[in-house]
Amino acid sequence: MTFFLRRAAFYAFTAWAAVTINFFLPRMLKGDPVSAYIQKNQGRISPEAADSLRTLFGLDTDRSVLEQYIDYWKLLFSGDLGRSFSKGLAPVTDVIAAALPWTVGLVGIATILSFVLGTSIGALIGWKRGSKADFIVPVSTFFSTVPYFWMGLIAIAVFSTLLGWFPASHAYGKGSRPEFSLDFIGQVIAHGFLPAATIVLASLGGWILGMRNMMVTVLDEDYVTVAQAKGLPTRRVLVNYAARNAMLPQLSSFALSLGFIVGGTIVMEMVFSYPGVGKLLLDATTAKDYPLMQGLFLVITLTVLVANILADVAYAVLDPRTRQLES
Amino acid sequence: MTIPTTMANATAQALKPAPRSRSFSARFGQSFAMFRNGKSITGLCILGFFVLVAVFGDLIAPYGPLEKDFTALRQAPSLAHLLGTTHMGEDVLSQLIYGTRGVLIVGFLAGIFATIIAVAIGVTAGYVSGFKSESLSALTNVFLVIPGLPLMIIVASQYDNPSLFLIAGVLALTGWAWGGRVLRAQTMSLRNRDFVQAARANGESLFRIITVEMLPNLTAIIASSFVGTVTAAVLGLTTLAFIGVIPITNLNWGTILFWAQQNGAFPDFWWWYVPAGVCIALLGVALSLINFGIDEYVNPRLRSAGERARALRKRGIKPGSSITAVRVSTEKTERLTE
């Protein structure tokens, strides 16, 4: 029990620190968002209006940073993330809620696909260690060290500009609106194929390498030898004896990688102009849109935190040895 | 994703105890033993090539990096311009050669900074116990949780003309946490070994125990986390340059790609954007190869597995049945593993 309390305190501290950093980071940026906003709407905003804008965004010059910080926490607990400058003063929660499904859907599917594919390939390569299949490891490593944006741009150049198989950008065709129809779903799949395929290709290497190395280590264990000596079918030894144990570190990395779904794809969304969270953050940074940036940082860090907790729990559930150590 | 998994594997294994009383040169050679295998040597050779290019860039490059030749705009590779020219008539090969310097300096500086932070915090957190250890570990976790790329964008965009040091510092600040976590775990397992207990019983100081007793046993992990951070820093730098956060005066491979994309090089002017990407990938592969080598040194099972399977195959035994040579039926094994 004390273990759980200590973990909880640990995560509470991490969350507090992350939120605090999120609060201060945008304030470190050069320039004042209100001046930027006024510049954008030249001449249309009177000095009085500018002052009230500052009050509205909690950027009053006569309020200390500490007061702003306390206000920020108060608003956070009431679920109010403020209003976004750059998106026509729409509530930040709405802006994020509109972008989140695109990122989570596309990158989530790609992450799961990459994990399943990479782990299976890694298990097979580890099983057939020393064979020709070993060359897959350096090849997949090559793809994971290629800069992602470069691979994305080349994918666009080849498959969309030259061959015209897939659209180059956006999540659905121009002129159509999100609706539940076969035509629209088809468009979403066509637009999502290239981004998803490049993400899978870029992240496959890590999964293959991790699983292969664990497989090779586990295959040396006595229980695998015993299973083979008993004459069990190869598939059974491979899947139920070796891969099952080699999977453990993979699963905890998988839980962690779920956390990077939301924040880890800024470059993808930039290259493919995909209307997700990453592109939103990039836009917010260029527009110095504090409230939106803070909101996005909050969402991103919280997902990573939740993923960390998931990884902890998954490990405790799956590996009895960790539980014994703790008790 | 590559970095965490390889490092996690590195920790999983026990380390070799340091040998006693040998000549200095033998001990010096010993500390490089982790690089003495095919994979590491290949990686080091590629890395060495890039280092030479960076050092002697001024001599090798046929033109200045920003020298404009307005008679040759967007030209395909020819004898005068081996890798063609840009929209301003600049020689792509020369830009590539000069860009190597920026990439390597930032990559290695970031790797050194990050390794210093990771060793200082990770090893201390692993050695001390209780509240101190927990709070250092919490600090590590905070840095793991903060999204790296957005943080870099925000910090880098604060400055009009960030120096190489500053960029390396930002990359190190966002990249040390993984190494710190792995080092903490490994130090915790070392803490209760006999030789550390003995040193403590002798009343040696904390600093001495950490630097003399523990660090030599952590070299492989430190090396692997250093190489991992350099890889991440190179990718981070080129990505930042491509996004346009780092000003174009800082010439590196990422800025070449930035200009190529800004000026519509995709997909027709392949000579403009392909070489820079290939160079980044080559450097990344070289660094990963070095890491594979370290992994095999730390975890001998990884090394012996391939060798043994190959030896068995030479004698006509299938690798799938490497452990028990007597199998039910070879055909079945083949069908399943193929």
Interface residues (C-beta under 8 A of the other chain):
Chain A: R6 F10 F13 T14 A17 A18 I21 L25 P26 M28 L29 K30 L124 W127 K128 R129 G130 S131 D134 P138 T141 F142 S144 T145 V146 P147 Y148 F149 W150 M151 L153 I154 I156 A157 V158 T161 L162 S203 G205 G206 W207 L209 G210 N213 M214 V216 T217 L219 D220 V224 T225 Q228 A229 G231 P233 T234 R235 L238 P249 S253 L256 S257 G263 G264 I266 V267 M270 L281 L282 T285 M293 L296 F297 I300 T301 V304 L305 N308
Chain B: M1 T2 P4 T5 T6 A8 N9 A12 E134 S137 A138 N141 V142 L144 V145 I146 P147 L149 P150 L151 I153 I154 V155 S157 Q158 T231 L235 T238 T239 F242 I243 G254 L257 Q261 F266 P267 Y273 V274 A276 G277 I280 A281 L283 G284 V285 L287 S288 L289 D295 N299 R301 L302 A305 G306 E307 R308 A309 R310 R313 P319 G320 S321 S322 I323 T324 V328 K332 T333 L336 T337
